Amino acid sequence: MMLGLLWLIPSLPAAGFVVLVLGGRRLSRRGAAVVGAGSVGLAALVTLLVAASFIASPPPGDAYRQVLWTWFDVAGLKPQIAFYLDAMSLIFVLVITFVGFLIHLYSTEHMERDEGFTRFFVYMDLFVASMLVLVLADNLLLLYVGWEGVGLCSYLLISYWQKDVENVYAGRKAFVITRVGDTALIVGLFLLFTQLHTLEIQPLMQSAAANWAAGSGFAVAAAALLLGGAVAKSAQLPLQTWLPDAMAGPSPVSALIHAATMVTAGVYLIARTHVLYELAPDVRLTVAIVGTATLLYAGFSALAQHDIKRVLAYSTISQIGYMFLALGVSGWEAAVFHFMTHAFFKALLFLGAGVIIEALADEHDIFRMGGLRRQMPTVFWIFAVGAAALAALPFVTAGFYSKDLIIATSLGSVDGSVWLYLGALAGAFVTALYAFRLVFIVFFGEQHTPVTRRPGWRERLPLYVLGVLSVVGGLVWMPGWLGGFHPLESFLGTALPPTELGGSAFAESAGAALLTIVIVLVGIEIAYLLWLRWQAATARFAAQPVPRAIQAFWLHGWGFDWLYERVFVRPVKWFARIARGDLVEPAVGGIAWLNLRAWRALSASQNGLLRTYLTVAGVGIVLVLAIVVLR
Amino acid sequence: MASVPYSYGLLLAAVLFGIGFAGLLVRRNLIVVLACIEIMLNAAGLAFVVAGARWGRPDGQVMFLFVLAMAAAEVAVGLAIAIRFRQTLRSLDVDDADEMRG
């Protein structure tokens, strides 16, 4: 029974982490790379065995539970170190280990000349282990351990180049903002435990469904608190401001943590606890609205960026917005599908961006790139495949199938509405626009910066594999009007409930898909006209006052940072400043003063002279004897 | 045979012990300090012997033999310390060994 190997999957990267921490100094760079990437590669192989076994002979109940040991047992809280594997967690584990391994392989070359090479793999391995714990956890407490673990690694890797203080600030910002959501999440766990007396996910969900009526206060509160955690982790409105700054980290980090895996933890959490959201229709609607608002917000922001990685960061926020939209309209499976395809093409885009940045001697500004099509043809084609998948180019890309499914679900689901549908369509248009703006500006036109380095095989291989996956990854779930070949849907159906259809019947028709296709193609065509054909005219138009103001507004992420600086950061700093002279300060200081005095007095008695000690001891003995005798 | 009253013996032991202890406190020469310790040990031994005579039992004298053996060992260790002391600090003044002050 291969399923018994499940525990090895998170343990292997964890073992790699331990080896690198303890023996990293003694290992050569090659050794560190072998341990760092190899442990994840082994985990991927074990995952393959487990997945083959899971699919070939599904365990009873279509879920496999492996209890390792009891964590602790206090006052009725008895969490176990246990893993739970069902169709959904299997998809997540497959993506994490395989995409994770490809990115590790890429990193062995990309980070080659970096002085902290071993430290990088220490963090990366810890991240992969934590992420696997997160998606395999059988109870919410263990999930929370993984949740905090990935948050820590995200912080460490954003600030990886810690000699530049800006990077450290970016890491701190990510940590503090996600902490807001983490607090909501842990309060949610407290609420669930006090009300339902367990944190084990499956019994918890059954208990919630049995004890709480739909729309009841507890269900709404629990779902909303969990949503708070998900929103911060997945960089959705209004806690999205940390992700663009998180691009301070190395490109493989952006690809692995801030695109493919960690930022989708919120999606996983909501899909995993979908019962709560089924009980709380209002919160579900909130999820859909947050998703739609975010995908539009981030799409427009991406249009104005000129740092290649920030374009991709905003596009990640936007694509996760699509996943949230899907979750909000009960399209649980569609969200997981889009997670999978997004992991492929967004990791590809980030790794491609890493190659370009490396080739141009650390140039991030897309307007200083240009004309790379002839200089780096393979990178161009691979990047174009990724951008096409992001833009959902019809039929030939994975992104098309998953995004089209979400767009259709936003109208066709019983929770769907025309407004969400229109938002999703507008988002698809903007996505096509900014994805191909990137391609046209970076790869066409005049060359501004010379190419100084070309990628080796360890960078190219992951790009090719991800490129292939970005094309064929969507074929596992084709819409009904294309023959309806959908093994992924049937597979995920063993773990997640199907979307209840009942909205507009138009959504499922070929006509709706045609509308999506036309909108995407028009978007690409307009991108072509604006940034290639009539490039000069666009530049002239953009230089006028009103377009410039709008651009600046979008460039700075609609002023959220500006707003938060004034609403939260400055008042807190001001309060800290005025609170310096309050009553607490002298009280705390007094304790320190008293201790200092007492220490000086006692210290003076230790003069090191044997005769003094003897005298004191003699006097003491005489006194004790006198008391005993004369009493 | 006229016997000395036991209280005289005990008084002598107390005086000897007091002299030894006072010497320990006021003298700074390490050799004298060791000698003072010897005096105190002998005072204790005398008290044992007197007490043994008081109850007519041999235990007190047996105990004095132990005290003698221990005193021999103590002198061996004490003199070794004195030699090391002299080598390290170039003096025999116990007050020079005050490095462990707070």
Interface residues (C-beta under 8 A of the other chain):
Chain A: L602 S603 A604 S605 Q606 N607 G608 L609 L610 R611 L614 T615 G618
Chain B: F21 L24 L25 V26 R28 V94 D95 A97 D98 E99 M100 R101 G102
